Amino acid sequence: RECSAEHSRNLGERAFEIVLARRVQAGEAETQWFARHGSTPITELSTHWPPPTGAPSRPASTCIEKRRDLAPIERPECKRRWSAEPWAKRQERALRHWLLDRLEARQLWFASTATVPE
């Protein structure tokens, strides 16, 4: 295959981000993408990516650099921003929902009819 499919990536590891980082390093582009997302520009392919994304397959970043027809859609303006919610916030929300659900239990708020004096 000329261009392999994208696999799950970490911040800064998407193919277009690598191409953008290389262009910034070469002085061919200026961007706030990395600063805005708190990311470090990565210019080299990671060794932890599984095939077919890593070697020996040709990575998507090479396709973006060589195929001019892909360049217009492989820009930051056409990409979804990183917006993963931090684990601590997700955990807090889940615990809050769990606790509130438990606090709605009828036995916590209403006396049993057996204990109500007549």
C-alpha positions as CSV (number, residue, x, y, z in Angstrom):
1,R,0.0,0.0,0.0
2,E,1.2,3.5,-0.8
3,C,-0.5,5.1,2.2
4,S,-1.4,3.2,5.3
5,A,-4.4,3.9,7.5
6,E,-4.1,6.1,10.6
7,H,-4.0,4.3,14.0
8,S,-4.6,5.8,17.4
9,R,-2.1,8.5,18.1
10,N,-0.9,10.6,21.0
11,L,-0.8,14.3,21.1
12,G,1.5,15.6,18.3
13,E,1.8,12.2,16.6
14,R,-0.8,12.5,13.9
15,A,0.7,12.4,10.4
16,F,-0.3,16.0,9.6
17,E,1.3,17.2,12.9
18,I,4.6,15.5,12.0
19,V,4.5,17.1,8.6
20,L,3.7,20.5,10.1
21,A,6.5,20.1,12.7
22,R,9.0,19.3,9.9
23,R,7.9,22.3,7.9
24,V,8.2,24.6,11.0
25,Q,11.7,23.1,11.7
26,A,12.7,23.8,8.1
27,G,11.4,27.4,8.4
28,E,8.7,26.7,5.7
29,A,5.8,27.3,8.1
30,E,4.7,29.2,11.2
31,T,1.9,27.9,13.4
32,Q,0.5,28.2,16.9
33,W,-1.0,24.6,16.7
34,F,1.5,23.1,19.1
35,A,1.5,25.9,21.6
36,R,-2.3,26.0,21.6
37,H,-2.5,22.3,22.4
38,G,0.4,22.1,24.8
39,S,2.2,19.8,22.4
40,T,5.8,19.3,21.5
41,P,6.5,19.2,17.8
42,I,7.5,15.7,16.7
43,T,9.5,15.5,13.5
44,E,10.5,11.8,13.6
45,L,8.3,8.8,13.4
46,S,7.8,6.9,16.7
47,T,9.1,3.4,17.0
48,H,6.2,2.3,19.2
49,W,3.7,2.4,16.4
50,P,2.6,-1.0,15.3
51,P,2.6,-2.1,11.7
52,P,1.2,-1.2,9.2
53,T,1.6,2.4,10.5
54,G,5.3,2.2,11.4
55,A,8.1,0.5,9.4
56,P,8.2,-1.2,7.0
57,S,5.1,0.4,5.6
58,R,5.3,3.9,4.2
59,P,3.8,6.3,6.8
60,A,1.0,8.6,6.0
61,S,3.3,11.6,6.7
62,T,5.3,10.6,3.6
63,C,2.1,10.5,1.5
64,I,1.2,14.0,2.7
65,E,4.6,15.4,1.8
66,K,4.7,13.8,-1.6
67,R,1.1,14.1,-2.8
68,R,0.1,17.7,-3.4
69,D,-3.5,16.7,-3.8
70,L,-3.6,15.7,-0.1
71,A,-1.9,18.9,1.2
72,P,-5.0,21.1,1.3
73,I,-6.9,18.8,3.6
74,E,-3.9,17.9,5.8
75,R,-3.6,21.3,7.4
76,P,-4.5,22.3,11.0
77,E,-7.6,24.2,9.8
78,C,-9.1,20.9,8.5
79,K,-8.3,18.9,11.6
80,R,-10.2,18.3,14.8
81,R,-8.5,19.8,17.8
82,W,-7.3,17.6,20.6
83,S,-10.0,17.9,23.3
84,A,-9.6,14.8,25.4
85,E,-11.1,15.3,28.9
86,P,-8.5,14.7,31.6
87,W,-9.0,11.4,33.5
88,A,-9.4,13.2,36.9
89,K,-12.3,15.2,35.6
90,R,-14.0,12.2,34.1
91,Q,-13.5,10.3,37.3
92,E,-14.9,13.1,39.4
93,R,-18.0,13.3,37.2
94,A,-18.5,9.6,37.4
95,L,-18.2,9.6,41.2
96,R,-20.6,12.5,41.5
97,H,-23.2,10.8,39.4
98,W,-22.7,7.6,41.4
99,L,-23.1,9.4,44.7
100,L,-26.1,11.4,43.6
101,D,-27.8,8.3,42.3
102,R,-27.3,6.6,45.7
103,L,-28.6,9.7,47.5
104,E,-31.9,9.4,45.7
105,A,-32.6,6.1,47.3
106,R,-36.1,6.2,48.9
107,Q,-35.0,4.5,52.1
108,L,-32.7,7.4,52.9
109,W,-35.5,10.0,52.8
110,F,-38.7,8.2,53.8
111,A,-39.4,6.4,57.0
112,S,-40.5,2.8,56.8
113,T,-44.3,2.5,57.4
114,A,-43.6,-0.1,60.1
115,T,-41.8,2.5,62.2
116,V,-44.3,5.3,61.9
117,P,-46.4,5.7,65.1
118,E,-50.1,5.7,64.8
